[in-house]
Amino acid sequence: MEEKINLMKKRFKHEGFTFTEKQERQFYSFYNKMIEKNKVMNLTSITEFDEVIDKHFLDSISLNRVIDFTQPLEVLDIGTGAGFPGIPLKIAYPDIQLTLMDSVNKKIVYLNEVVEELGLTSVNTIHARAEELARNQLYREKFNLCVSRAVANLSTLLEYCLPFVQIGGKFVSYKSGEVEEEVKESKRACFLLGGKIKEIHKFDLKDNKRSFIVIEKIKTTPKTYPRKAGTPSKLPLK
């Protein structure tokens, strides 16, 4: 265990992160929990410890490149799946108020176990589809930060995520590879949904080319969005 924690500590330090012993053990416990649960449900294809450090943990917490975590943040992670980026963000920045949302209930059950095992506080988990939850006034335009590492077209993600973001807040999409064409194709959707593309931040994480697409919410999302469940993915706004 100590050998793995030292490896993790070295990788974190190389990328500019220094954590307490408690945080390091939370990351390590999260890894073990995910690998154990992965034997009975499909959470991730990335299971080697060094790869999880880079492709899951560091990738998730590198959001500090574009977001100021010294300010109060209510964060919604849409399509969180195995808990990325939400759980690593909560470990790294424990003061955030975090809501994890996924449409697969067994993943929410697993995440509840993770939250309890790691002793995380101020974490809310929700089993729901984004298209339906966005109609709930308890959640619509209530978050100052929405994040998603879900693999989907940016126009689709904008329709899922922007309805939850308050005016002045941000939605950040985690992406890999070249994103310019996707961003260009999503500009009309972004405008319709009340957003404005603020920044495309590209960076390398070991051998992986990553991007953060930062969308600022500048006006209220029309009540017609999101469209009914399934439509945003089948017919992305253009």
MIFI-878936 format. One record per atom (N, C-alpha, C): z, x, y; residue number from 1. Coordinates in steps of 0.1 Angstrom, whole numbers, m for minus. Each point is the difference from the previous one (the first is absolute). Layout:
<sites>
+-------+-------+-------+-----+
|    zz |    xx |    yy |   i |
+-------+-------+-------+-----+
|     Z |     X |     Y | NUM |
...
+-------+-------+-------+-----+
</sites>
This chain:
<sites>
+-------+-------+-------+-----+
|    zz |    xx |    yy |   i |
+-------+-------+-------+-----+
|     0 |     8 |   m12 |   1 |
|     0 |    m8 |    12 |   1 |
|     0 |     9 |    13 |   1 |
|     9 |    10 |     0 |   2 |
|     1 |     8 |    12 |   2 |
|   m13 |     7 |     3 |   2 |
|    m7 |     4 |   m11 |   3 |
|   m13 |     7 |     2 |   3 |
|   m10 |    m9 |     6 |   3 |
|     0 |   m12 |    m4 |   4 |
|   m10 |   m10 |     6 |   4 |
|     4 |    m3 |    15 |   4 |
|    13 |    m2 |     2 |   5 |
|     4 |    m2 |    14 |   5 |
|    m3 |    11 |     9 |   5 |
|     1 |    13 |    m5 |   6 |
|    m3 |    12 |     8 |   6 |
|   m15 |     0 |     3 |   6 |
|    m8 |    m4 |   m10 |   7 |
|   m15 |     0 |     2 |   7 |
|    m3 |   m10 |    11 |   7 |
|     6 |   m12 |    m1 |   8 |
|    m2 |   m10 |    10 |   8 |
|     4 |     4 |    14 |   8 |
|    12 |     6 |     0 |   9 |
|     5 |     5 |    13 |   9 |
|   m10 |    10 |     7 |   9 |
|    m5 |     9 |    m9 |  10 |
|   m10 |    10 |     5 |  10 |
|   m12 |    m6 |     6 |  10 |
|    m6 |   m11 |    m7 |  11 |
|   m12 |    m7 |     4 |  11 |
|     3 |    m7 |    13 |  11 |
|    12 |    m7 |     1 |  12 |
|     3 |    m7 |    12 |  12 |
|     1 |     9 |    12 |  12 |
|     7 |    11 |    m2 |  13 |
|     2 |    10 |    11 |  13 |
|   m13 |     6 |     4 |  13 |
|   m10 |     2 |    m9 |  14 |
|   m13 |     5 |     4 |  14 |
|    m7 |   m10 |     9 |  14 |
|     2 |   m13 |    m2 |  15 |
|    m6 |   m10 |     9 |  15 |
|     9 |    m4 |    12 |  15 |
|    11 |     7 |     2 |  16 |
|     8 |    m2 |    12 |  16 |
|    11 |   m10 |    m2 |  16 |
|     4 |    m3 |   m12 |  17 |
|    11 |   m10 |    m3 |  17 |
|    12 |     7 |    m6 |  17 |
|    11 |    m3 |     5 |  18 |
|    13 |     5 |    m5 |  18 |
|     9 |   m12 |    m2 |  18 |
|     5 |    m2 |   m12 |  19 |
|     8 |   m11 |    m4 |  19 |
|    14 |     4 |    m4 |  19 |
|     9 |   m10 |     0 |  20 |
|    14 |     2 |    m5 |  20 |
|    m1 |     0 |   m15 |  20 |
|    11 |     5 |    m6 |  21 |
|     1 |     0 |   m15 |  21 |
|    m1 |   m14 |    m5 |  21 |
|     6 |   m10 |     7 |  22 |
|     0 |   m14 |    m4 |  22 |
|   m15 |    m5 |    m1 |  22 |
|    m7 |     3 |    11 |  23 |
|   m14 |    m4 |     1 |  23 |
|    m9 |     6 |   m11 |  23 |
|     2 |    13 |    m3 |  24 |
|    m7 |     7 |   m11 |  24 |
|     3 |    m7 |   m13 |  24 |
|    12 |    m3 |    m2 |  25 |
|     4 |    m7 |   m13 |  25 |
|    m6 |   m14 |    m1 |  25 |
|    m1 |    m6 |    11 |  26 |
|    m6 |   m14 |     1 |  26 |
|   m15 |     1 |    m4 |  26 |
|    m7 |    10 |     6 |  27 |
|   m14 |     2 |    m4 |  27 |
|    m2 |     3 |   m15 |  27 |
|     9 |     9 |    m5 |  28 |
|     0 |     3 |   m14 |  28 |
|     3 |   m12 |    m9 |  28 |
|    10 |    m8 |     4 |  29 |
|     3 |   m12 |    m8 |  29 |
|   m11 |   m10 |     0 |  29 |
|    m7 |    m1 |    12 |  30 |
|   m11 |    m9 |     1 |  30 |
|   m11 |     4 |    m9 |  30 |
|    m3 |    13 |    m1 |  31 |
|   m10 |     5 |    m9 |  31 |
|     3 |    m3 |   m15 |  31 |
|    13 |     2 |    m4 |  32 |
|     4 |    m3 |   m14 |  32 |
|    m1 |   m14 |    m3 |  32 |
|     4 |    m9 |    10 |  33 |
|    m1 |   m14 |    m2 |  33 |
|   m14 |    m5 |    m2 |  33 |
|    m9 |     5 |     9 |  34 |
|   m14 |    m4 |    m1 |  34 |
|    m7 |     5 |   m13 |  34 |
|     3 |    12 |    m4 |  35 |
|    m6 |     5 |   m13 |  35 |
|     5 |    m8 |   m12 |  35 |
|    13 |    m3 |     0 |  36 |
|     6 |    m8 |   m11 |  36 |
|    m7 |   m14 |     0 |  36 |
|    m1 |    m7 |    11 |  37 |
|    m5 |   m13 |     1 |  37 |
|   m15 |     0 |    m3 |  37 |
|    m7 |    11 |     3 |  38 |
|   m14 |     1 |    m2 |  38 |
|    m4 |     0 |   m15 |  38 |
|    10 |     2 |    m8 |  39 |
|    m3 |    m1 |   m15 |  39 |
|    m2 |   m14 |    m4 |  39 |
|     5 |   m10 |     7 |  40 |
|    m1 |   m14 |    m4 |  40 |
|    m8 |    m9 |    10 |  40 |
|    m4 |     6 |    12 |  41 |
|    m8 |    m7 |     9 |  41 |
|    m9 |    10 |     8 |  41 |
|   m11 |    m5 |     5 |  42 |
|    m9 |     9 |     7 |  42 |
|     3 |     2 |    14 |  42 |
|     8 |    11 |     3 |  43 |
|     4 |     3 |    14 |  43 |
|    m9 |    11 |     6 |  43 |
|    m3 |    10 |    m7 |  44 |
|    m7 |    11 |     6 |  44 |
|    m7 |     9 |   m11 |  44 |
|   m11 |     5 |     3 |  45 |
|    m7 |    10 |    m9 |  45 |
|     4 |    14 |     3 |  45 |
|     8 |     2 |    11 |  46 |
|     4 |    13 |     4 |  46 |
|    15 |     1 |    m5 |  46 |
|     2 |     9 |   m10 |  47 |
|    13 |     1 |    m6 |  47 |
|     6 |    14 |    m1 |  47 |
|    m8 |    10 |     2 |  48 |
|     5 |    14 |     1 |  48 |
|     9 |     2 |    12 |  48 |
|    11 |     6 |    m1 |  49 |
|    10 |     1 |    11 |  49 |
|    m6 |     6 |    12 |  49 |
|    m7 |    11 |    m1 |  50 |
|    m6 |     7 |    12 |  50 |
|   m11 |    m9 |     7 |  50 |
|    m7 |    m7 |    m8 |  51 |
|   m10 |    m9 |     5 |  51 |
|     6 |   m12 |     7 |  51 |
|    11 |    m5 |    m5 |  52 |
|     7 |   m11 |     6 |  52 |
|     6 |     4 |    14 |  52 |
|     5 |    12 |     0 |  53 |
|     5 |     6 |    13 |  53 |
|   m11 |    m1 |    11 |  53 |
|   m12 |     5 |    m4 |  54 |
|   m10 |     1 |    10 |  54 |
|    m7 |   m14 |     3 |  54 |
|    m4 |    m6 |   m11 |  55 |
|    m9 |   m12 |     1 |  55 |
|     7 |   m13 |     3 |  55 |
|    13 |     0 |    m3 |  56 |
|     8 |   m12 |     3 |  56 |
|    11 |     2 |    11 |  56 |
|     8 |    10 |    m3 |  57 |
|    12 |     2 |    10 |  57 |
|    m5 |     5 |    13 |  57 |
|    m6 |    12 |     0 |  58 |
|    m5 |     6 |    13 |  58 |
|   m10 |    m8 |     7 |  58 |
|    m9 |    m6 |    m8 |  59 |
|   m10 |    m9 |     6 |  59 |
|     6 |   m11 |     7 |  59 |
|    10 |    m6 |    m6 |  60 |
|     7 |   m12 |     6 |  60 |
|     7 |     4 |    13 |  60 |
|     8 |    11 |     0 |  61 |
|     9 |     3 |    11 |  61 |
|    m8 |     7 |    11 |  61 |
|   m12 |     5 |    m2 |  62 |
|    m8 |     6 |    10 |  62 |
|    m3 |    m9 |    12 |  62 |
|     4 |   m13 |    m1 |  63 |
|    m2 |    m9 |    10 |  63 |
|     6 |     4 |    13 |  63 |
|     9 |     9 |     0 |  64 |
|     7 |     5 |    12 |  64 |
|   m10 |     8 |     9 |  64 |
|   m12 |     2 |    m5 |  65 |
|   m11 |     6 |     8 |  65 |
|    m5 |    m9 |    11 |  65 |
|     2 |   m13 |    m3 |  66 |
|    m6 |   m10 |    10 |  66 |
|    11 |   m11 |     4 |  66 |
|    11 |     0 |    m6 |  67 |
|    11 |    m9 |     3 |  67 |
|    13 |     7 |     4 |  67 |
|     6 |    m5 |    11 |  68 |
|    13 |     6 |     4 |  68 |
|    11 |    m7 |    m7 |  68 |
|     7 |     7 |   m10 |  69 |
|    10 |    m6 |    m8 |  69 |
|    14 |     1 |     7 |  69 |
|     0 |     5 |    12 |  70 |
|    13 |     1 |     7 |  70 |
|     3 |   m14 |     7 |  70 |
|   m10 |    m9 |     1 |  71 |
|     2 |   m13 |     6 |  71 |
|     3 |   m10 |   m11 |  71 |
|     6 |   m11 |     4 |  72 |
|     3 |   m11 |   m10 |  72 |
|   m13 |    m6 |    m5 |  72 |
|    m1 |    m1 |   m13 |  73 |
|   m12 |    m5 |    m6 |  73 |
|     3 |   m10 |   m11 |  73 |
|    m7 |   m11 |     1 |  74 |
|     0 |   m10 |   m11 |  74 |
|   m14 |     1 |    m7 |  74 |
|     1 |     5 |   m12 |  75 |
|   m13 |     4 |    m7 |  75 |
|    m3 |    m9 |   m12 |  75 |
|   m12 |    m4 |    m1 |  76 |
|    m5 |    m9 |   m11 |  76 |
|   m10 |     9 |    m7 |  76 |
|     2 |     1 |   m13 |  77 |
|    m9 |     7 |    m9 |  77 |
|    m7 |   m10 |    m9 |  77 |
|   m13 |    m2 |     3 |  78 |
|    m8 |   m11 |    m7 |  78 |
|    m7 |     6 |   m12 |  78 |
|     1 |    m7 |   m12 |  79 |
|    m6 |     5 |   m12 |  79 |
|     7 |    13 |    m4 |  79 |
|    13 |     0 |     0 |  80 |
|     7 |    13 |    m2 |  80 |
|    m1 |     5 |   m14 |  80 |
|    m3 |    m9 |   m10 |  81 |
|    m2 |     5 |   m14 |  81 |
|    13 |     7 |    m5 |  81 |
|    m1 |    13 |    m3 |  82 |
|    11 |     8 |    m6 |  82 |
|    10 |     4 |    11 |  82 |
|    m3 |    m5 |    13 |  83 |
|    10 |     3 |    10 |  83 |
|    m5 |    10 |    10 |  83 |
|   m13 |     2 |     1 |  84 |
|    m6 |    10 |    10 |  84 |
|    m8 |    m7 |    11 |  84 |
|     2 |     4 |    12 |  85 |
|     8 |    10 |     5 |  85 |
|    15 |    m3 |     3 |  85 |
|     4 |   m13 |    m2 |  86 |
|    12 |    m5 |     5 |  86 |
|    13 |     7 |    m5 |  86 |
|     1 |     2 |   m13 |  87 |
|    13 |     7 |    m5 |  87 |
|     1 |    14 |     5 |  87 |
|   m10 |     9 |    m1 |  88 |
|     2 |    13 |     6 |  88 |
|     2 |     0 |    15 |  88 |
|    m6 |    m9 |     7 |  89 |
|     3 |    m2 |    15 |  89 |
|    15 |    m3 |     2 |  89 |
|     5 |    m9 |    m8 |  90 |
|    14 |    m4 |     1 |  90 |
|    10 |    11 |    m3 |  90 |
|    m4 |     8 |   m10 |  91 |
|     9 |    12 |    m4 |  91 |
|    m1 |    10 |    11 |  91 |
|   m12 |     3 |     6 |  92 |
|    m1 |    10 |    10 |  92 |
|     5 |    m5 |    13 |  92 |
|    m1 |   m13 |     3 |  93 |
|     4 |    m5 |    13 |  93 |
|     9 |   m12 |    m2 |  93 |
|    13 |     3 |    m4 |  94 |
|     8 |   m11 |    m5 |  94 |
|     4 |   m11 |    10 |  94 |
|    m3 |     2 |    13 |  95 |
|     4 |    m9 |    10 |  95 |
|   m11 |   m12 |     2 |  95 |
|   m11 |     2 |    m7 |  96 |
|   m10 |   m11 |     1 |  96 |
|     4 |   m13 |    m7 |  96 |
|    m4 |   m11 |     5 |  97 |
|     2 |   m13 |    m7 |  97 |
|   m13 |    m2 |    m8 |  97 |
|     1 |    m1 |   m13 |  98 |
|   m12 |     0 |    m8 |  98 |
|    m1 |   m13 |    m8 |  98 |
|   m12 |    m5 |     0 |  99 |
|    m4 |   m11 |    m9 |  99 |
|   m12 |     4 |    m9 |  99 |
|     2 |    m2 |   m13 | 100 |
|   m10 |     4 |   m10 | 100 |
|    m6 |   m13 |    m5 | 100 |
|   m13 |    m1 |     1 | 101 |
|    m7 |   m12 |    m5 | 101 |
|   m11 |     3 |   m10 | 101 |
|     0 |    m8 |   m11 | 102 |
|   m10 |     2 |   m10 | 102 |
|    m3 |   m14 |    m6 | 102 |
|   m12 |    m2 |    m5 | 103 |
|    m4 |   m12 |    m6 | 103 |
|     4 |    m1 |   m15 | 103 |
|     4 |    12 |    m6 | 104 |
|     3 |     0 |   m14 | 104 |
|    16 |     0 |    m1 | 104 |
|     5 |   m10 |    m6 | 105 |
|    15 |    m2 |     0 | 105 |
|     7 |    11 |    m8 | 105 |
|    m6 |     5 |   m11 | 106 |
|     7 |    10 |    m8 | 106 |
|     2 |    13 |     7 | 106 |
|    m9 |     2 |    10 | 107 |
|     1 |    12 |     8 | 107 |
|    12 |    m2 |    10 | 107 |
|     2 |   m12 |     5 | 108 |
|    11 |    m3 |     9 | 108 |
|    13 |     2 |    m8 | 108 |
|     0 |    m5 |   m12 | 109 |
|    12 |     1 |    m8 | 109 |
|     4 |    15 |    m2 | 109 |
|   m10 |     8 |    m3 | 110 |
|     1 |    15 |    m1 | 110 |
|     6 |     6 |    13 | 110 |
|    m6 |    m4 |    11 | 111 |
|     4 |     5 |    13 | 111 |
|    14 |    m3 |     3 | 111 |
|     5 |   m12 |    m4 | 112 |
|    14 |    m4 |     2 | 112 |
|     9 |     9 |    m7 | 112 |
|    m4 |     4 |   m12 | 113 |
|     7 |    10 |    m8 | 113 |
|     1 |    13 |     6 | 113 |
|   m11 |     4 |     6 | 114 |
|    m1 |    13 |     7 | 114 |
|     9 |     0 |    12 | 114 |
|     0 |   m10 |     8 | 115 |
|     8 |    m2 |    12 | 115 |
|    15 |     1 |    m3 | 115 |
|     4 |    m7 |   m11 | 116 |
|    14 |     0 |    m4 | 116 |
|     4 |    14 |    m6 | 116 |
|    m9 |     6 |    m8 | 117 |
|     3 |    13 |    m6 | 117 |
|     2 |    11 |    10 | 117 |
|    m9 |     0 |    10 | 118 |
|     0 |    10 |    10 | 118 |
|    10 |    m2 |    11 | 118 |
|     7 |   m12 |     0 | 119 |
|     9 |    m4 |    10 | 119 |
|    m6 |    m2 |    14 | 119 |
|   m12 |    m5 |     1 | 120 |
|    m6 |    m2 |    12 | 120 |
|     5 |   m13 |     7 | 120 |
|     1 |     0 |    13 | 121 |
|     4 |   m12 |     7 | 121 |
|   m10 |    m4 |    10 | 121 |
|     1 |   m13 |     5 | 122 |
|   m10 |    m6 |     9 | 122 |
|   m14 |     1 |    m5 | 122 |
|    m1 |    m4 |   m13 | 123 |
|   m13 |    m1 |    m7 | 123 |
|    m1 |   m15 |    m5 | 123 |
|   m11 |    m6 |     4 | 124 |
|    m3 |   m14 |    m5 | 124 |
|   m13 |     1 |    m9 | 124 |
|     0 |    m7 |   m11 | 125 |
|   m11 |     0 |    m8 | 125 |
|    m6 |   m15 |    m1 | 125 |
|   m13 |    m1 |     0 | 126 |
|    m6 |   m13 |     0 | 126 |
|   m11 |    m1 |   m10 | 126 |
|     0 |   m10 |    m9 | 127 |
|   m11 |    m2 |    m9 | 127 |
|    m9 |   m11 |     7 | 127 |
|   m12 |     4 |     4 | 128 |
|    m9 |    m9 |     8 | 128 |
|   m13 |     6 |     1 | 128 |
|   m10 |    m8 |     3 | 129 |
|   m13 |     4 |     5 | 129 |
|     0 |     1 |    15 | 129 |
|    m6 |    10 |     5 | 130 |
|     0 |     2 |    15 | 130 |
|    m6 |   m12 |     7 | 130 |
|   m11 |    m6 |    m6 | 131 |
|    m6 |   m11 |     7 | 131 |
|     9 |   m13 |     1 | 131 |
|     9 |    m1 |    m9 | 132 |
|     9 |   m11 |     0 | 132 |
|    13 |     3 |     9 | 132 |
|     5 |    12 |    m2 | 133 |
|    13 |     3 |     7 | 133 |
|    m3 |     1 |    15 | 133 |
|   m12 |     3 |     4 | 134 |
|    m3 |     1 |    14 | 134 |
|     0 |   m13 |     7 | 134 |
|     1 |   m11 |    m7 | 135 |
|     1 |   m13 |     6 | 135 |
|    14 |    m4 |     2 | 135 |
|     9 |     8 |    m6 | 136 |
|    15 |    m3 |     2 | 136 |
|     5 |     6 |    13 | 136 |
|     5 |    m9 |     9 | 137 |
|     4 |     4 |    13 | 137 |
|    11 |    10 |     0 | 137 |
|     7 |     2 |   m11 | 138 |
|    11 |    10 |    m1 | 138 |
|    m6 |    14 |     0 | 138 |
|   m12 |     1 |    m4 | 139 |
|    m7 |    13 |    m2 | 139 |
|   m11 |     3 |    10 | 139 |
|    m7 |   m11 |     4 | 140 |
|   m12 |     2 |     8 | 140 |
|     4 |     6 |    14 | 140 |
|    m7 |    11 |     3 | 141 |
|     1 |     8 |    12 | 141 |
|    15 |     4 |     3 | 141 |
|     7 |     4 |   m11 | 142 |
|    14 |     4 |     1 | 142 |
|     3 |    15 |    m2 | 142 |
|   m10 |     7 |    m4 | 143 |
|     2 |    15 |    m3 | 143 |
|    m6 |     9 |    11 | 143 |
|     7 |    10 |     3 | 144 |
|    m7 |    10 |    10 | 144 |
|    m8 |    11 |    m7 | 144 |
|     1 |     0 |   m14 | 145 |
|    m8 |     9 |    m7 | 145 |
|    m3 |    m6 |   m14 | 145 |
|   m13 |     0 |    m3 | 146 |
|    m5 |    m4 |   m13 | 146 |
|    m8 |    11 |    m6 | 146 |
|     3 |     3 |   m13 | 147 |
|    m7 |    11 |    m7 | 147 |
|    m6 |    m5 |   m13 | 147 |
|   m11 |     7 |    m4 | 148 |
|    m5 |    m3 |   m13 | 148 |
|    m8 |    12 |    m6 | 148 |
|     3 |     3 |   m13 | 149 |
|    m8 |    10 |    m7 | 149 |
|    m9 |    m7 |   m10 | 149 |
|     0 |   m13 |     1 | 150 |
|    m8 |    m8 |   m10 | 150 |
|   m15 |     4 |     1 | 150 |
|    m7 |     1 |   m11 | 151 |
|   m14 |     3 |     0 | 151 |
|    m8 |   m12 |     2 | 151 |
|    m5 |    m1 |    13 | 152 |
|    m7 |   m12 |     4 | 152 |
|    m9 |     4 |    12 | 152 |
|   m10 |    m8 |     2 | 153 |
|    m8 |     1 |    12 | 153 |
|     8 |    m1 |    13 | 153 |
|    m2 |     8 |    10 | 154 |
|     8 |    m1 |    12 | 154 |
|     0 |   m14 |     7 | 154 |
|   m12 |    m6 |     0 | 155 |
|    m1 |   m14 |     5 | 155 |
|    10 |    m9 |    m7 | 155 |
|     0 |     1 |   m13 | 156 |
|     9 |    m8 |    m8 | 156 |
|    14 |     3 |     3 | 156 |
|     4 |    13 |     1 | 157 |
|    14 |     4 |     3 | 157 |
|     4 |    m5 |    13 | 157 |
|    m9 |     0 |    10 | 158 |
|     3 |    m5 |    13 | 158 |
|     4 |   m15 |     0 | 158 |
|    m7 |    m7 |    m8 | 159 |
|     2 |   m15 |    m1 | 159 |
|    14 |    m2 |    m7 | 159 |
|     3 |     8 |   m10 | 160 |
|    13 |    m1 |    m7 | 160 |
|    11 |     4 |    10 | 160 |
|    m1 |    10 |     7 | 161 |
|    11 |     7 |     7 | 161 |
|     2 |    m4 |    15 | 161 |
|   m10 |    m1 |     8 | 162 |
|     2 |    m2 |    14 | 162 |
|     7 |   m13 |     3 | 162 |
|    m1 |   m11 |    m8 | 163 |
|     7 |   m12 |     4 | 163 |
|    16 |     2 |    m1 | 163 |
|     4 |    10 |    m6 | 164 |
|    15 |     3 |    m1 | 164 |
|     5 |     9 |    11 | 164 |
|    m9 |     6 |     8 | 165 |
|     3 |    10 |    10 | 165 |
|     2 |    m7 |    14 | 165 |
|    12 |     3 |     6 | 166 |
|     2 |    m6 |    13 | 166 |
|    m8 |     8 |    11 | 166 |
|    m3 |    m7 |    11 | 167 |
|    m8 |     6 |    11 | 167 |
|     7 |    13 |     4 | 167 |
|    m7 |    11 |     1 | 168 |
|     5 |    13 |     3 | 168 |
|     4 |     8 |   m12 | 168 |
|     0 |    m6 |   m11 | 169 |
|     3 |     7 |   m13 | 169 |
|   m13 |     6 |    m6 | 169 |
|     2 |     6 |   m12 | 170 |
|   m12 |     7 |    m6 | 170 |
|    m1 |    m3 |   m14 | 170 |
|   m12 |     0 |    m5 | 171 |
|    m4 |     0 |   m14 | 171 |
|    m6 |    14 |    m3 | 171 |
|     5 |     7 |   m11 | 172 |
|    m6 |    13 |    m4 | 172 |
|    m5 |    m2 |   m14 | 172 |
|   m12 |     3 |    m2 | 173 |
|    m7 |     0 |   m13 | 173 |
|    m1 |    15 |    m5 | 173 |
|     5 |     2 |   m12 | 174 |
|    m1 |    13 |    m6 | 174 |
|   m14 |     1 |    m7 | 174 |
|    m7 |    10 |     3 | 175 |
|   m14 |     1 |    m6 | 175 |
|    m3 |    14 |    m5 | 175 |
|    m9 |     1 |    m9 | 176 |
|    m5 |    14 |    m4 | 176 |
|   m15 |     1 |     3 | 176 |
|    m4 |    12 |     0 | 177 |
|   m15 |     3 |     2 | 177 |
|    m5 |    m4 |    14 | 177 |
|   m13 |    m2 |     1 | 178 |
|    m6 |    m3 |    13 | 178 |
|     3 |   m15 |     3 | 178 |
|     4 |    m2 |    13 | 179 |
|     3 |   m14 |     3 | 179 |
|    m8 |    m6 |    12 | 179 |
|    m8 |     9 |     6 | 180 |
|    m7 |    m5 |    12 | 180 |
|    m9 |   m12 |    m2 | 180 |
|    m7 |    m1 |   m11 | 181 |
|    m9 |   m11 |    m2 | 181 |
|     8 |   m13 |    m2 | 181 |
|    11 |     1 |    m8 | 182 |
|     9 |   m11 |    m2 | 182 |
|     6 |    m5 |    13 | 182 |
|     5 |     9 |     8 | 183 |
|     6 |    m3 |    13 | 183 |
|   m11 |    m8 |     9 | 183 |
|   m12 |     6 |     0 | 184 |
|   m10 |    m6 |     8 | 184 |
|    m3 |   m15 |    m5 | 184 |
|    m1 |    m2 |   m13 | 185 |
|    m3 |   m13 |    m5 | 185 |
|    12 |   m10 |     2 | 185 |
|    12 |     5 |     3 | 186 |
|    11 |    m9 |     1 | 186 |
|     3 |    m3 |    15 | 186 |
|    m7 |     5 |     9 | 187 |
|     3 |    m2 |    15 | 187 |
|     0 |   m14 |     4 | 187 |
|    m9 |    m8 |    m5 | 188 |
|     0 |   m14 |     4 | 188 |
|    12 |    m7 |    m6 | 188 |
|     3 |     2 |   m12 | 189 |
|    12 |    m6 |    m7 | 189 |
|    12 |     4 |     8 | 189 |
|     1 |    12 |     4 | 190 |
|    12 |     5 |     7 | 190 |
|     1 |    m8 |    13 | 190 |
|   m11 |    m2 |     7 | 191 |
|     0 |    m7 |    13 | 191 |
|     4 |   m15 |    m2 | 191 |
|    m6 |    m6 |   m10 | 192 |
|     3 |   m14 |    m3 | 192 |
|    15 |    m3 |    m4 | 192 |
|     6 |    10 |    m6 | 193 |
|    14 |    m1 |    m5 | 193 |
|    10 |     4 |    10 | 193 |
|    m4 |     5 |    12 | 194 |
|     9 |     4 |    11 | 194 |
|     4 |    15 |     0 | 194 |
|    m8 |     8 |    m7 | 195 |
|     3 |    14 |    m1 | 195 |
|    m9 |     9 |     8 | 195 |
|     4 |    12 |     2 | 196 |
|    m9 |    10 |     6 | 196 |
|     3 |    14 |    m7 | 196 |
|   m11 |     6 |    m4 | 197 |
|     1 |    13 |    m7 | 197 |
|     4 |    10 |    10 | 197 |
|    12 |     5 |    m3 | 198 |
|     6 |    10 |    10 | 198 |
|    m3 |    14 |    m4 | 198 |
|     0 |     3 |   m13 | 199 |
|    m1 |    14 |    m4 | 199 |
|    m4 |     1 |   m15 | 199 |
|    m8 |    11 |    m3 | 200 |
|    m3 |     3 |   m13 | 200 |
|     5 |    15 |    m2 | 200 |
|    11 |     1 |    m7 | 201 |
|     6 |    13 |    m2 | 201 |
|    m3 |     6 |   m14 | 201 |
|    m7 |    11 |     0 | 202 |
|    m4 |     6 |   m13 | 202 |
|     9 |    12 |    m2 | 202 |
|     3 |     2 |   m13 | 203 |
|     8 |    12 |    m4 | 203 |
|    m2 |     3 |   m14 | 203 |
|     3 |    13 |    m4 | 204 |
|    m1 |     4 |   m14 | 204 |
|    14 |     1 |    m6 | 204 |
|     1 |    m5 |   m12 | 205 |
|    13 |     1 |    m7 | 205 |
|    m4 |     7 |   m13 | 205 |
|     3 |    13 |     0 | 206 |
|    m5 |     9 |   m11 | 206 |
|   m15 |    m1 |    m1 | 206 |
|    m6 |    m5 |   m11 | 207 |
|   m14 |    m1 |    m1 | 207 |
|    m6 |   m14 |     3 | 207 |
|     9 |    m9 |     5 | 208 |
|    m4 |   m14 |     3 | 208 |
|    m2 |    m2 |    15 | 208 |
|   m12 |    m6 |     3 | 209 |
|    m3 |    m4 |    13 | 209 |
|     5 |   m14 |     3 | 209 |
|     9 |    m1 |    10 | 210 |
|     6 |   m13 |     2 | 210 |
|    m2 |    m4 |    15 | 210 |
|     1 |   m13 |     2 | 211 |
|    m2 |    m5 |    14 | 211 |
|    10 |   m12 |     2 | 211 |
|     5 |    m1 |    12 | 212 |
|     8 |   m11 |     5 | 212 |
|    m9 |    m7 |    10 | 212 |
|    m3 |   m13 |    m2 | 213 |
|    m7 |    m8 |    10 | 213 |
|    11 |    m8 |     7 | 213 |
|     2 |     2 |    13 | 214 |
|    11 |    m6 |     7 | 214 |
|    m6 |   m12 |     9 | 214 |
|     4 |   m12 |    m3 | 215 |
|    m5 |   m12 |     7 | 215 |
|    12 |    m5 |     9 | 215 |
|    m2 |    m2 |    13 | 216 |
|    10 |    m6 |     8 | 216 |
|    m3 |   m15 |     2 | 216 |
|    11 |    m8 |     0 | 217 |
|    m2 |   m14 |     1 | 217 |
|     1 |    m3 |    15 | 217 |
|   m11 |    m5 |     6 | 218 |
|    m1 |    m2 |    14 | 218 |
|     0 |   m15 |     4 | 218 |
|    m2 |    m9 |    m9 | 219 |
|     1 |   m14 |     3 | 219 |
|     3 |    m8 |   m13 | 219 |
|     4 |   m12 |     2 | 220 |
|     4 |    m9 |   m12 | 220 |
|   m12 |    m2 |    m9 | 220 |
|     3 |     0 |   m13 | 221 |
|   m10 |    m3 |   m10 | 221 |
|    m2 |   m15 |     0 | 221 |
|   m13 |    m4 |     1 | 222 |
|    m3 |   m15 |    m1 | 222 |
|     6 |    m6 |   m13 | 222 |
|     4 |   m13 |     2 | 223 |
|     6 |    m7 |   m11 | 223 |
|    m9 |    m2 |   m12 | 223 |
|   m13 |     2 |     2 | 224 |
|   m10 |    m2 |   m11 | 224 |
|     1 |    12 |   m10 | 224 |
|     7 |    11 |     4 | 225 |
|     1 |    11 |    m9 | 225 |
|    14 |     3 |    m4 | 225 |
|     2 |     5 |   m12 | 226 |
|   m10 |     3 |   m10 | 226 |
|    m6 |   m13 |    m7 | 226 |
|   m12 |     2 |    m5 | 227 |
|    m6 |   m12 |    m7 | 227 |
|     7 |    m2 |   m14 | 227 |
|    m4 |   m10 |    m7 | 228 |
|     7 |    m3 |   m12 | 228 |
|     0 |    11 |   m10 | 228 |
|     9 |     0 |   m10 | 229 |
|     2 |    10 |    m9 | 229 |
|   m13 |     4 |    m8 | 229 |
|    m2 |    13 |     0 | 230 |
|   m12 |     5 |    m7 | 230 |
|   m12 |     2 |     9 | 230 |
|    m1 |    m7 |    11 | 231 |
|   m12 |     1 |     9 | 231 |
|    m1 |    13 |     7 | 231 |
|    11 |     6 |     5 | 232 |
|    m2 |    13 |     7 | 232 |
|    m6 |    11 |    m8 | 232 |
|     4 |     0 |   m13 | 233 |
|    m6 |    10 |    m9 | 233 |
|   m14 |    m3 |    m5 | 233 |
|    m3 |   m13 |    m1 | 234 |
|   m13 |    m4 |    m5 | 234 |
|   m11 |     1 |    11 | 234 |
|     5 |    m5 |    12 | 235 |
|    m9 |     0 |    12 | 235 |
|     7 |     6 |    12 | 235 |
|     0 |    14 |     0 | 236 |
|     6 |     6 |    12 | 236 |
|    m6 |    m4 |    13 | 236 |
|     7 |    m1 |    10 | 237 |
|    m5 |    m3 |    14 | 237 |
|    m9 |    11 |     4 | 237 |
|   m12 |    m4 |     6 | 238 |
|    m9 |    10 |     5 | 238 |
|    m5 |    m4 |    14 | 238 |
+-------+-------+-------+-----+
</sites>
